[in-house]
């Protein structure tokens, strides 16, 4: 039988972050610190099949397509999502490692 060790507290209070970690995590937090980007991330992550066409994202907001593209670009630059062009459309999916890193910051 395997023994599982559960840590007592999330990394943010277990030990101080060094400068590099803090800068990297701050960039991730900044990317999701916008209601539109947080909703986009949620919509992409909760889609059956794990990916979403940009055509399905733009209709959910009262924003122009270029504005949605700007928000997707920020999420992509932060490494939270990745995209693949298929013909006219781009399909987005979460980058699990980056999303997990962000979530693990506050999870014991």
N, C-alpha and C positions, 0 to 999 in steps of 0.2 A: 504494500500500500504506500502511495506517494504522500509525503507530507507537504502541505501547502502553507507557506508563510505569508501572512497578511500583514502588510506594513501598517503602522499606526496612523500615519498621517500623510497628506499629499506632499510632493516634493517641495512645494513653495514654502512650507513651514518646517520641513525636515532638515534643510540645510540652506544656507544663503546661495543664491544664484551667482555665478561669475559674470563678468561683463559681457562675454560673448553669448552665453545662454540668455541673459536678460535682453540683449538687443534682438536676438532671433525670436524669442517669445513675444517681445513687445511688437514686432512686425506682424506676427500672426494675430495678436490681440487687436491691433489697429485695423487689420483687414476685416475682422468680424465685428468691429465696434460701430457698425453702421446698420440700421434696421433693414435696408434693402439688401445689403450683402449677406446679412445673417439669414434673411428669408430665402435668398437665392441658394445659399449653402444648404439650408434645410430642405428646400424643394429638390435639389439635386440628390442629396443623400437619401431622401425618403422615397425616391422613385423606384418602382419595381424594375428589376433588371439592372439597377445601379447606374444608369446614365439617362440624361435628359437632353432633348433637342432644344436649342435656343428658341426655336419657334414656340415651344410650350412654356417657356419662361416669360417671354415678353408680354403675353396677354394677361398675366397675373398682376401686372403693375400699371398704374396710371403714369407711365414714364415713356419717353421715346426709346426706340431701339438703340440709338447711339449711347444713351445714358445707361441702359442695361448692359451694353457691351463694355462700357467703361467700368462698371462694377464687377463684371465677370473678369475683366483684365486684371483688376486689383487682386481678386481671389486667386487668379492663376499665377500672378507674379509672386504671391505669398506662398505658393506651393500647395494650397488647399484643394484646388481642383485642377484637372487637366482636360484638354479638349481634343477632339479629332474631327477634322472636316470631312464630310461625306456629301459630295455634290455641293449644293447650295448652302446646306446647314452645317452647323458645328454642334457636336454632341459632347456634353460635359459629364464628368464623373468625379467623385471625390478621390483624393489621394489619401488612402487610409493611414499611412504612416504619419503624415503631417497632422491630420485631424486627430489621430490618437495622441500625438505629442501634445497638442493643445489641450485635449481633455485630461490627459494624465497630470497636467500641471496642478489640477485641483482635486484629483481623485486619489484616495488612499490606496 
